[in-house]
Amino acid sequence: REVFFMNELNVLLLFGSLVILAVLFAFCLIFPKKKLGAVRFTVRLCYIAVLSALAVVFNALTIPLSGSNFLSFVPLIGFIAGVLCGPIGGFAVGFIGDLICGILFPLGAYNPVIGIASGMLGFIPGFLFAYCKGNIYLKTVISFVLCFFIVTAGLNTFALYLIYGYGKKTFWAYLAVRVPFQLIGVAANLAVSLLLVRFLSRWSAERMHA
C-alpha cells in the first residue's frame, strides 16, 4: 500500500507541476516584454547558465539547524536571477538548479513540486522588478514575504508534508514546526539581498540599455 500511495502521489505532484508550468507559459504570452537583441539575449542566457550552476551548489550546500530543517541560500540565488533575468529567467534558474542537484546529489525520489517551488523563488522577485514600479528595497521585502508564504510555507511545506508527515500529524502541526527555522533562512537571505539589490538593479539596467 505504501508503494501504491507513493506512485499515486508522484502522479498528483507531476500533474500539479504541469499545471503550474502551463500557467507560467501563459504568463509569457500574456505579458510579453520588448524583444531582446541578439547580444542582450546571449548575455541573459549567460546569466541563467552561471546562476543555475550557483543554484546547484547552493542547493547542495546547506547549514543544518534542527532535524530536517536547514539554512539555505537558494532564495538569494533566486532573487538575483529574478532581478537580472526577469521572471521566466529567474524561474529557469531555480528549477534547473534544483533538478540538476536532484540528479547529482539525490536525497530520494525527485519531487517536481519542490522544483516548481525553487523556480518560484526567481519568478516572484523577477515579476515584481520587471512589472511593478516602486522603491527597490520595498520590492525586495515584498518579494521575500511572498516567497515565504507561497513557496516556503506553501509549496515546499505541502510537498514535504505529503511525503514525510502525511498520516502522522496534521499539515498545520507540520507547518508550525518548520516556520521558526524557515524564518531564520528568510531573514538571512533578505539581509544579503537588501545589501545587493541596488547594485543588481543598476547592473541590470546598464546591461539592458547598453
N, C-alpha and C positions, 0 to 999 in steps of 0.2 A: 504493500500500500504506500510506503514511503517513496519508493521509486516512481510509482504512478503519479503521486502527488507532485514530485519534483518535475516530471515530464509535463504534466498539466500546467504547472506553474511557469515553466520555461516558455510554453506556448503563449500563455497570457502576457508574460513580460515582453516577449517578442512582438506580439500584436500591439501592445501599448506603445512600444518603441517605434514601430512603423507608423502608427497614428501621429505621434509627435513629430517624426521626421516629415510626414506629409504636411503637417501644419507649418513647419518651418519652410518647406519648399514653397508652399502657397504664399508665405510671407515675402519670399524673394520676388514673386511675380506681382504681388500687390503693391509692394513698396520698393520699386526699383530705384537704385542710385544712379548718378551720372556715370556713363560708360567710362571705364578707365582706359588710358592709353596703354600701349604695349609695355612701356618702361614701368609705369606705375603698377600694372598688373603683375609684372615679373617681380618687382620689389615686394608686393604684397604676398606673393607665393613664397618668396624667400623668408619673410616674417613668419608665415604659417609653418614652414618647414622647421625653422630654428626653434620656434616656440613649442611646436609639437614634440621635438626632441627634449626640450626642457621639461615639458609636461610629463614625459615618460620618466625622467629622472626624479622629478618631484613626487610622482605617484609611487615610485619605488622607495624613496627615502622619506620616512615619516618618523615622528617622535612619539613613542608610546606615553600615554597619560594614565589610563586605567582600563584594564580588561581589554575590550575590543575598541576602545576609544584612542584615537591618535591625533596628534597635531600635524596637519598637512598644509603645505603652502601652494597646493594646486590652485586654490581660488585666486591667489596672487597672479599666477601664470594666466589663468582665465581672464582676469581683469586686464592685464597688459595686452593680451591678444585681442580682447574686445575693443579696447581704445585704439589700438594700432591697425587692426584688420577689419573692424566693423562686426556686426552681429553674426553674420554667416561665417566669416573667417574665424571669429572667436569661438563659435560653436565647433568648427572643424578642429581647431587646436585641442580643445578639451576632449572631444570624442576620440580623435585619433590617438592622443596621448594615453587615454585610459585603455583603448583597445590594444595598442602595442604593448603596454605594460602588462595587460592581462595575458598576452601571448608569451612574453619573455619571462615574466615573474608571476606565474599563476598562483592564486591562493585558493583555487577551486574552480567550479564551472563559471564561465564568463557570464556576467549579469548585464544585459543590454540596457536595463533601466538606469543602472549606475553610470553606464557610458553616456546615456542621454543627459543625466544629471550633470556629469562633468562638462558636457558641451554647453549646457545652460549657464555654467559659470562664466563662459565667454560671451554667450549670446545676450544675456541680460545687460551687462555694462556696455556691450557693443551697441545695443539698441538705444540705450539712454544717451550715449555720447554721440551717436550718429543722427538721432532724430529728435532729441529733446534739447531745447535751449536752457541756459541757466548756469549757475555757478558750478565749476568743475568739482569743487570739494563737496558740495551738496549732492551732486550726481554720484560721486564716489560712495558717499554714505548710503544713499538710497539704493545703489547697486548692491551693496553688501547686505542691507536689510532685506531686500527682495530675494537675494540668493539664499539667505538664511532660511526664510520661510518656505520658498518654493523648492529649493534644492536640498539643503541640509535637513530641515525638519520635515520636508515633504517627500520628494522623490527618493532620496538616499535612505531615509529612515524607513519609509514604507517598503522599499525593496529589501533591506536587511531584515526588517521585521518578518516578512513573509518567509524568509529563509531560516532565520535563527530564533525568532520569538513567537511564531505562529503556534497556537495551542498551548503555549507556556505562560503567556501573560497577555494583557490587552495591548493594543497599539499605543495607547496613551501612557501606559506604565513604561513601555519600552522607550517611548519618546522622552519621558521625564528623566530617565537615567542618562540619556545621551545629551540632552540640552546643555547642562552646565559645562561639560567638557567641550562641546562644539562651540560654545560662546567664546571660550578661550581662543580657539582657532580663528573665529571671526574677528576678534579684537586684534590678534596678531597680524592677520592678513590685511585688515583695514588700516592699521597703523602704517605699515610699509607702503601700502597703496597711496595713502594720503601724502606720503613723502615723495612719491614718484609721479603723481598724476600731472603736475604742471609740466614737468619735463616731457612726459608721454604725450600730452595734448599738443605741446609746441612741436615736438618731433613729428607727430602725425600730420599736423597742419603743413609743416615745411615740406614733407615728402609728397603730400597730395597736391601741393601748389607749385612744386619745383618745375 
